[in-house]
Amino acid sequence: MSMILAAAYDMYGTVVAQVGNPTPEAPPLADKILQFVRFFTWFILLGGVVAIVYAGGRFAWEKWSGGGLQSPKMVAGAMIGGVVATSAGTIMNAVINV
């Protein structure tokens, strides 16, 4: 331990080895990871649109056939899921950039 301290200070007691402020650098394969995240986001949004269209069609079928209405729950679930999926990036930016 004393050798490390001796290497860090010269004979006048000033710090010889100073650590600068490192600049941020993207990790390896960062571009591929970001591309995967963009594709995943696109598929999530596409899935939400398909879910809303399916639930709307089912809602129309249930109204026309006179059956029990289960599809309003599906529409509400798809819309809530869409809000969470589209706001996830904004939420993460708010958490990370604190």
Buried (B, 14 or more C-beta within 10 A) or exposed (E): EEEEEEEEEEEEEEEEEEEEEEEEEEEEEEEEEEEEEEEEBEEBEEBBEEBBEBBBEBBEEBEEEEEEEEBEEBBEEBBEBBEEBEEEEEEEEEEEEE
